[in-house]
C-alpha cells in the first residue's frame, strides 16, 4: 500500500475514533472542534473517489461507536440473535457513513472547482447532508454534530435562528480552518515551497465564532427574555419498570403501585404530573378498574396527569391497530386531550413497505401490534391551579406540546408545537430499551437544543431515566440518574413569544441546500463549456 494512502486511512480512522467521544456519555464536546481535522488532512491531494471511501470509512467508524447501543436494544429486549444485531448495526452505520463520504467527495470537488475559495462552502454541504439525513428514509438525525455542544450555552443560542444545523456548520468551519492552517504549516517542515496562508478562512471562522458567542451572551443576559411573566410547577415520575416485565400481566399491580407511590410523593402543589411513554401496562380505554384508580390519584394530586398508553382503533374492515398515545387526564376524571405519536420508529413500531417489499419481517422489538401514525403535532391545554386568584373564577389555560420518545430528535416536528401556540413542552419516553448504554444520555442531550431553538422549557419523563427539566435557554435544571425510582418536580417558565426558528423553521439548512445546488449547477455548466468551445466552427 502506498505511504500516502496508508496515511490517509490512518487520518480517516483517527477522526472516526474521536467522534464518539464528542457525545454523551463521554461528553468531551470541545473535542468536536478538532475531531474532523485528521479527516480533512487526509483529503489533501486526494482523488474524488478515494475521498468518498475515506470519508465513508471515517463515518462508519464514528457512527459505529456512537450507536453501539443498537445491539443492546435488539439483543436484550428485541430478542434478536446477537450476530444478527451486530449485522444490523454494521448495515445501519454503513448507510450513515455514506453521508460523511459524500461530504468528503464534495470537499475535494470544491477545491478543484474554485481553488482556494471553494472550501468555504464545505460546511454548507455538511449541513445539507444532515438535513437529508433528518428526512430521508423516515429520517435518523441521531447525534448530529451540533448536539455535541449541548452544554455550551454561551455558544449555541444561535440555534433559535439556525436550529442545531447552525452549530454543526460552525464546528465544521472551525475544523476546516484549523486543518487548512496545518496544511499551510506542513510544507515548512517538509522543505517544500510554502503555500499562501489561508487567512480569509481563518478570519471567517474566527468572526463566526465571535458573533455566535456575542449573540448567545446577549440572549442569556437579556432580562426581558430571562424573567418569565408566568410559570407552572410540573412533577415527573420515573417508575423504573424493567423492560422484561413491563407488559407482564402478573407485574401489572406492582407497576401501578409504583406510580401511586411516586405520584403521592409529589404532593398537591403540582400544576401537572407527567408519567412516561406507555406508562400503563394495559390499554387505558378498556380497563375500567384501572381508570377509576387513575381518577382517584389525579383527584388526590389535585392536578391533571399526562400519561402514555396505547389506544386501540379499528380499520373499516375491523382489523385492529394501535396508536402510541399520551392522555391528559383531568383531576375530575375527564380526558382533557390526547396526542397520538406522529413520527413512528421504523422497524420498531411499524415496518416500512411491509405489504410489498418487506412482507417477511416482523418488528425488531416486542410489542402489542402494529402502530399507526397520529394526525400531527397538536397541542394540549389545561388550567394551572397556581394561576387562579380570588378575584377571578376563570383561569387562563396553558397550551403545551408532547413529543413522544423518538419524536424529540426531529427539530422541525417539535418546532410545529411552538408554532401552534405551545407555551412549554413535554417529552415522554421509555428508554428502558437502551439498557445501561450511552443512548439515554444522547437522547436527553437533544432535548436541550429543542428548548434553545424555540425558547421553551421542557419537562421529560422517562421510564428508567433520564428524567428532568430544561429551561428555555438549554440549562438543565434537574435530572435523574438511570435505573432509579424518582419523583422530581420543578417550576418552569411558560412563554408565548416565538423565535425566528419557531416561525420559519429550517431556513438556514434549506439555504445551505440551495447554495449546494447552485454550486453543482455551476460546476456542471463549467465542465460543459470546453466541450462546446471545441465543436464551435472557426
Secondary structure, 3 states (H helix, E strand, C coil): CCHHHHHHHHHHHHHHHHHHHHCCCCCCHHHHHHHCHHHHHHCCCCCHHHHHHHHHHHHHHHHHHHCCHHHHHHHHHCCCCHHHHHHHHHHHHHHHHHHHHHHHHHHHHHHHHCCCCHHHHHHHHHHHHHHHHHHHHHCCCCCCHHHHHCCCHHHHCCHHHHCHHHHHHHHHHHHHHHHHHHHHHHHHHHCCCCCCCCHHHHHHHHHHHHHHHHHHHHHHHCHHHHCCCEEEEEEEEECCCCCCCCCCHHHHHHHHHHHHHHHHHCCCCCCEEECCCCCCCCCHHHCHHHHHHHHHHHHHHCCEEEEEEEEEEECCCCCEEEEEEEEEECCCCCEEEEEECCCCCECCCECCCCCCCCCCCCCCCCCCCCECCCCCCCCEEEECHHHCCCCCCCCCEEEEEEEEHHHHHCHHHHHHHHHCCCCEEEEEECHHHHCCCCHHHHHHHHHHHHHHHHCCCEEEEECCCCCEEECCCCCEEEECCCCCCEEEEEEEEECCCCCHHHHHCCHHHHHHHHHHHHHHHHHHHHHHHHHHHHCCCC
